[in-house]
């Protein structure tokens, strides 16, 4: 015969287990590509090779379509994630950001244009960087990159300088008299 004490204990145990499941969540969240929304830009996350995420102490996660969007969001919110995850650009496997290798480059357009690519393997990152005349940086360096015109990274400065100092900036417009 089941008594009230056994039922109460069972209910209490189920509630505690459910609470712990959320609080102790770890690892990258599942992203439903083509359905989930980037919390920074509100665009649909559609490409695994650029997708990123982080988890907060309460077990909740935030998902992004681009490394740069995640960096902007971290700077804006002051969130203190317990885990940060990025996808390897080539294999599309999740990798913890603190052990990943990053290549900022304008040779590949990421969803929001930040174009900071992630790799789980330093040799592949170095090879890719060499092919695009870039360089490899770590997560700590990514976090210190400046934002210029809404885009994260020094690699965007070259583009801006070209616009400011390029041939188009030297064209003079003649005023036409009536």
C-alpha positions, 0 to 999 in steps of 0.5 A: 500500500502506498502512503502519502509520505511515499507520494510526497517524496516521489513528487519532491524528488521529481521536482528537484531532478527537473530543477537540477536538469536545467541548472546543470545543463552543459555543452552546446545547445541544439540549434534548429537550423532554419528555425532558431533565431539569433538573439542579437540580430533576430535573423534565422540561424541557417549555417552551422559553420558560423553558428555560436552559442553560450550557456549561462549559470542558470543553464539557459543558452543564447544562440547566434548566427555569427561569432561577431554577433555573439561578441557584440551581444556579450559586450552589450549585455555584460552576460557572464557565460559559463560555457562558450561554443563555436562551430569549426568552419570546416567540419561544423563540429562544436568546439569550446571557444577557449580552445578554438582558433579564429581567423578574421578574414574578409575572404569569407562572408559570414551571415552578419559580415563579421567574418571571424571563422572558428577552427578546432585545429591550429594546423587547419586554422594556420593553413586557412589563414595562410591561404587568405593572407590572414592570421590566427588569434585565440578567444581572448583576443577575439573578445578584445577586438574593436567594433567598427561600423557595427562589425567586430575586428581589425580586418574591417579597418582595411575596408574602411580605409579603402573607402576613405582613401581610395580612388573614389574619395579623390574625385572632385565634383565640379559645380555647374553654374546656371 
